[in-house]
Amino acid sequence: MNSISQDMKFRYSLMKYVEKFGVAKACRKYNKCRSYIYFWKARFDGSIESLAYHSRKPHSHPNQHTEAELTLIRNMRRRNPKLGIVELWARLRNRGYTRCVESLWRVLRREGLAEQEKPKKKYKPKPYEQMQYPGQRVQIDVKVVPRSCIADPLLKLYQYTAIDEYSRYRILGAYAEQSTYSSADFLRRVVTAFQRKGVKVECVQTDNGFEFTNRFSNSKRDIPTLFEDTAKELGIRHKLIRPYTPRHNGKVERSHREDQKRFYACHRFWSLADFGAQLAGLQSRSNSRPMRPLRWRSPRQMLACFTVQNV
């Protein structure tokens, strides 16, 4: 029951009490003044509908648009349906219109003459391509270490992360700079680490950062980065995600969010070597943690199961 119907029922019971015991007793019982009771008593005709609030909207006001002004606005909008509100107002002023632009906007909106926004095209996500074996595609991204975690104010630290889409097995790297040189070095480390597990990396997927590609560079767009040259040298296909859509690199982005909650929120680093040592412990823990997408198996167990099945 809404508040309007409750108020009407309250006033209805008040009127019935007034008819039976009078206004003085009703004032004391319902804690209402005499003017309030006499106001509703004058409206009450025996039905609860008569105790509803009436609209307070004025029927007219002295400064409302005249019919000539409304006709001028309608004709101008009909001849110029795509004209902006400011330019339309300027042209109307040249024809004797004296109102402000805000008044014009209210009239256009009330008359249904305002330009309607085009409905946005509904986004249809591309169906996810499930990987069939380890190394088929590896997502790589960089996380900037929060300043609050670094003891030295002049030191900058970056976490490079590679995650296999099939097994969710992660490889982490600690670097002091975010550059194509660090990316190329990390790629070699990733390939070597997966080779020790018996996995061949076929494709790496990254965003469009300058540490991976010159795709959005004005002067070096056609020059491959060291990371791209290294991937080509190792026989690895480099796939770039759609610009400004980090969800396409969702697995590595989600792993970075978990790192922020479980690792960076409670750790502090004194040097690059210290950061690398603590990052090695994080890599071991994350690869041993059961995951629901893996049917409560750990990434290390997923790699082991696949290796056993293919022996």
DRENFIZA-571416 format. One record per residue (C-alpha): x, y, z. Coordinates in nm, 2 decimals. Layout:
<nodes>
[[X; Y; Z]],
...
</nodes>
This chain:
<nodes>
[[0.00; 0.00; 0.00]],
[[0.14; 0.34; -0.09]],
[[0.16; 0.65; 0.13]],
[[-0.12; 0.83; -0.07]],
[[-0.38; 0.56; 0.00]],
[[-0.27; 0.54; 0.37]],
[[-0.31; 0.92; 0.41]],
[[-0.66; 0.90; 0.26]],
[[-0.76; 0.62; 0.50]],
[[-0.62; 0.82; 0.79]],
[[-0.83; 1.13; 0.69]],
[[-1.14; 0.91; 0.63]],
[[-1.12; 0.77; 0.99]],
[[-1.07; 1.12; 1.11]],
[[-1.38; 1.24; 0.94]],
[[-1.58; 0.95; 1.08]],
[[-1.46; 1.03; 1.43]],
[[-1.55; 1.40; 1.38]],
[[-1.91; 1.30; 1.27]],
[[-1.95; 1.09; 1.58]],
[[-1.76; 1.29; 1.86]],
[[-1.70; 1.64; 1.72]],
[[-1.41; 1.85; 1.62]],
[[-1.27; 1.92; 1.97]],
[[-1.22; 1.55; 2.06]],
[[-1.09; 1.47; 1.72]],
[[-0.82; 1.74; 1.76]],
[[-0.70; 1.58; 2.08]],
[[-0.72; 1.22; 1.96]],
[[-0.56; 1.26; 1.62]],
[[-0.33; 1.55; 1.72]],
[[-0.45; 1.78; 1.44]],
[[-0.54; 2.14; 1.45]],
[[-0.89; 2.27; 1.39]],
[[-0.80; 2.44; 1.06]],
[[-0.68; 2.10; 0.92]],
[[-1.00; 1.92; 1.02]],
[[-1.23; 2.20; 0.89]],
[[-1.04; 2.20; 0.56]],
[[-1.10; 1.83; 0.50]],
[[-1.45; 1.84; 0.65]],
[[-1.55; 2.09; 0.38]],
[[-1.43; 1.86; 0.11]],
[[-1.56; 1.54; 0.26]],
[[-1.88; 1.41; 0.08]],
[[-1.89; 1.06; 0.24]],
[[-1.64; 0.89; 0.00]],
[[-1.28; 0.83; 0.06]],
[[-1.20; 0.96; -0.29]],
[[-1.30; 1.31; -0.18]],
[[-1.01; 1.31; 0.06]],
[[-0.74; 1.28; -0.20]],
[[-0.50; 1.57; -0.26]],
[[-0.59; 1.79; -0.56]],
[[-0.33; 1.89; -0.82]],
[[-0.16; 2.22; -0.75]],
[[-0.04; 2.27; -1.10]],
[[-0.15; 2.61; -1.23]],
[[-0.38; 2.62; -1.53]],
[[-0.20; 2.92; -1.67]],
[[0.06; 3.18; -1.59]],
[[0.11; 3.54; -1.72]],
[[0.45; 3.46; -1.89]],
[[0.35; 3.16; -2.08]],
[[0.43; 3.14; -2.45]],
[[0.17; 3.29; -2.67]],
[[0.01; 3.10; -2.96]],
[[0.20; 3.31; -3.21]],
[[0.53; 3.22; -3.05]],
[[0.44; 2.85; -3.04]],
[[0.34; 2.86; -3.41]],
[[0.67; 3.03; -3.49]],
[[0.86; 2.76; -3.30]],
[[0.67; 2.47; -3.47]],
[[0.72; 2.62; -3.82]],
[[1.09; 2.68; -3.76]],
[[1.14; 2.33; -3.62]],
[[0.95; 2.17; -3.91]],
[[1.17; 2.34; -4.17]],
[[1.49; 2.27; -3.97]],
[[1.45; 1.93; -3.80]],
[[1.82; 1.88; -3.75]],
[[1.91; 2.22; -3.62]],
[[2.08; 2.25; -3.28]],
[[1.90; 2.42; -2.99]],
[[2.13; 2.72; -2.98]],
[[2.13; 2.79; -3.35]],
[[1.75; 2.74; -3.36]],
[[1.71; 2.99; -3.08]],
[[1.94; 3.24; -3.26]],
[[1.73; 3.22; -3.58]],
[[1.41; 3.26; -3.37]],
[[1.55; 3.58; -3.21]],
[[1.60; 3.72; -3.56]],
[[1.23; 3.67; -3.61]],
[[1.12; 3.85; -3.30]],
[[1.14; 3.57; -3.04]],
[[1.24; 3.72; -2.70]],
[[1.25; 3.42; -2.47]],
[[1.57; 3.26; -2.33]],
[[1.71; 2.94; -2.46]],
[[1.60; 2.74; -2.15]],
[[1.24; 2.84; -2.22]],
[[1.27; 2.73; -2.58]],
[[1.41; 2.39; -2.47]],
[[1.11; 2.34; -2.23]],
[[0.87; 2.41; -2.51]],
[[1.05; 2.18; -2.75]],
[[1.05; 1.90; -2.50]],
[[0.68; 1.95; -2.41]],
[[0.57; 1.97; -2.77]],
[[0.78; 1.66; -2.86]],
[[0.99; 1.87; -3.10]],
[[1.33; 1.81; -2.93]],
[[1.58; 1.60; -3.12]],
[[1.56; 1.24; -3.01]],
[[1.88; 1.06; -2.93]],
[[1.96; 0.77; -3.16]],
[[1.94; 0.44; -2.98]],
[[2.28; 0.29; -2.93]],
[[2.36; -0.02; -3.11]],
[[2.33; -0.31; -2.88]],
[[2.67; -0.48; -2.81]],
[[2.68; -0.84; -2.91]],
[[2.97; -1.01; -2.75]],
[[3.17; -1.25; -2.96]],
[[3.13; -1.61; -2.85]],
[[3.43; -1.72; -2.64]],
[[3.66; -1.96; -2.81]],
[[3.75; -2.24; -2.57]],
[[4.11; -2.34; -2.58]],
[[4.17; -2.72; -2.64]],
[[4.52; -2.76; -2.51]],
[[4.79; -2.58; -2.31]],
[[4.99; -2.32; -2.50]],
[[4.72; -2.26; -2.77]],
[[4.69; -1.90; -2.65]],
[[4.86; -1.72; -2.37]],
[[4.75; -1.38; -2.24]],
[[5.02; -1.13; -2.14]],
[[4.97; -0.80; -1.96]],
[[5.16; -0.56; -1.72]],
[[5.05; -0.44; -1.38]],
[[5.20; -0.13; -1.23]],
[[5.29; -0.20; -0.87]],
[[5.11; 0.05; -0.63]],
[[5.33; 0.32; -0.49]],
[[5.22; 0.24; -0.14]],
[[5.39; -0.10; -0.17]],
[[5.74; 0.04; -0.26]],
[[5.97; 0.15; 0.02]],
[[6.20; 0.35; -0.20]],
[[6.02; 0.66; -0.34]],
[[6.25; 0.67; -0.65]],
[[6.19; 0.30; -0.74]],
[[5.93; 0.19; -0.99]],
[[5.82; -0.17; -1.02]],
[[5.61; -0.36; -1.28]],
[[5.46; -0.71; -1.27]],
[[5.46; -0.89; -1.61]],
[[5.20; -1.17; -1.61]],
[[5.14; -1.45; -1.86]],
[[4.85; -1.68; -1.81]],
[[4.76; -1.99; -2.02]],
[[4.40; -1.98; -2.12]],
[[4.35; -2.35; -2.11]],
[[4.51; -2.43; -1.77]],
[[4.52; -2.09; -1.61]],
[[4.89; -2.16; -1.53]],
[[5.06; -1.83; -1.46]],
[[5.42; -1.70; -1.50]],
[[5.52; -1.38; -1.33]],
[[5.81; -1.15; -1.39]],
[[5.95; -0.85; -1.19]],
[[6.09; -0.56; -1.39]],
[[6.20; -0.21; -1.32]],
[[6.06; -0.06; -1.64]],
[[5.77; -0.11; -1.87]],
[[5.92; -0.12; -2.22]],
[[5.94; -0.34; -2.53]],
[[6.28; -0.46; -2.40]],
[[6.12; -0.59; -2.08]],
[[5.83; -0.74; -2.28]],
[[6.07; -0.92; -2.51]],
[[6.28; -1.06; -2.22]],
[[5.96; -1.17; -2.04]],
[[5.84; -1.35; -2.35]],
[[6.16; -1.55; -2.37]],
[[6.12; -1.64; -2.01]],
[[5.76; -1.75; -2.07]],
[[5.85; -1.98; -2.36]],
[[6.13; -2.14; -2.16]],
[[5.91; -2.19; -1.85]],
[[5.64; -2.36; -2.06]],
[[5.90; -2.57; -2.24]],
[[6.01; -2.72; -1.91]],
[[5.64; -2.82; -1.86]],
[[5.63; -2.98; -2.20]],
[[5.41; -2.71; -2.35]],
[[5.48; -2.52; -2.67]],
[[5.34; -2.16; -2.69]],
[[5.16; -2.11; -3.02]],
[[5.00; -1.76; -2.97]],
[[5.03; -1.47; -2.73]],
[[4.76; -1.22; -2.68]],
[[4.82; -0.87; -2.55]],
[[4.66; -0.52; -2.54]],
[[4.77; -0.23; -2.76]],
[[5.03; -0.08; -2.52]],
[[5.35; 0.06; -2.66]],
[[5.54; -0.21; -2.47]],
[[5.39; -0.46; -2.71]],
[[5.31; -0.28; -3.04]],
[[5.34; 0.04; -3.23]],
[[4.99; 0.01; -3.36]],
[[4.88; 0.35; -3.24]],
[[5.22; 0.53; -3.28]],
[[5.21; 0.83; -3.51]],
[[5.57; 0.80; -3.63]],
[[5.66; 0.42; -3.58]],
[[5.33; 0.26; -3.68]],
[[5.50; 0.04; -3.95]],
[[5.81; -0.04; -3.74]],
[[5.77; -0.37; -3.54]],
[[5.87; -0.36; -3.17]],
[[6.13; -0.58; -3.02]],
[[5.85; -0.78; -2.86]],
[[5.70; -0.85; -3.20]],
[[6.04; -0.93; -3.35]],
[[6.10; -1.18; -3.06]],
[[5.76; -1.34; -3.11]],
[[5.83; -1.38; -3.48]],
[[6.18; -1.52; -3.41]],
[[6.03; -1.78; -3.17]],
[[5.76; -1.88; -3.42]],
[[5.47; -1.74; -3.20]],
[[5.17; -1.56; -3.34]],
[[5.10; -1.22; -3.18]],
[[4.73; -1.14; -3.14]],
[[4.62; -0.79; -3.04]],
[[4.28; -0.74; -2.87]],
[[4.03; -0.48; -2.98]],
[[4.12; -0.13; -2.86]],
[[3.97; -0.01; -2.53]],
[[3.82; -0.35; -2.45]],
[[4.02; -0.50; -2.16]],
[[3.76; -0.77; -2.12]],
[[3.90; -0.95; -2.42]],
[[4.21; -1.00; -2.20]],
[[3.98; -1.09; -1.91]],
[[4.18; -1.38; -1.76]],
[[4.50; -1.19; -1.70]],
[[4.30; -0.88; -1.59]],
[[4.11; -1.08; -1.34]],
[[4.43; -1.23; -1.21]],
[[4.57; -0.88; -1.15]],
[[4.26; -0.79; -0.95]],
[[4.31; -1.09; -0.73]],
[[4.68; -1.00; -0.69]],
[[4.58; -0.66; -0.57]],
[[4.35; -0.81; -0.31]],
[[4.56; -1.10; -0.19]],
[[4.92; -0.97; -0.25]],
[[4.97; -0.60; -0.29]],
[[4.73; -0.50; -0.01]],
[[4.95; -0.66; 0.25]],
[[5.31; -0.67; 0.11]],
[[5.59; -0.41; 0.09]],
[[5.90; -0.42; -0.14]],
[[6.24; -0.28; -0.07]],
[[6.42; -0.35; -0.40]],
[[6.38; -0.52; -0.73]],
[[6.54; -0.84; -0.60]],
[[6.31; -0.84; -0.30]],
[[6.01; -0.79; -0.53]],
[[6.12; -1.07; -0.75]],
[[6.16; -1.31; -0.46]],
[[5.81; -1.23; -0.32]],
[[5.66; -1.26; -0.67]],
[[5.80; -1.61; -0.71]],
[[5.61; -1.71; -0.39]],
[[5.29; -1.55; -0.53]],
[[5.34; -1.75; -0.86]],
[[5.38; -2.08; -0.67]],
[[5.07; -2.01; -0.46]],
[[4.85; -1.90; -0.75]],
[[4.94; -2.21; -0.95]],
[[4.86; -2.44; -0.66]],
[[4.52; -2.28; -0.58]],
[[4.21; -2.47; -0.69]],
[[3.98; -2.29; -0.92]],
[[3.62; -2.33; -1.00]],
[[3.66; -2.29; -1.38]],
[[3.90; -2.58; -1.36]],
[[3.65; -2.80; -1.17]],
[[3.83; -2.72; -0.85]],
[[4.16; -2.83; -0.98]],
[[4.47; -2.62; -0.96]],
[[4.65; -2.49; -1.28]],
[[4.95; -2.72; -1.19]],
[[4.71; -3.02; -1.18]],
[[4.56; -2.92; -1.51]],
[[4.90; -2.92; -1.68]],
[[4.99; -3.25; -1.52]],
[[4.66; -3.42; -1.63]],
[[4.70; -3.30; -1.99]],
[[5.06; -3.43; -2.00]],
[[4.96; -3.77; -1.86]],
[[4.67; -3.80; -2.11]],
[[4.90; -3.73; -2.41]],
[[5.19; -3.95; -2.30]],
</nodes>
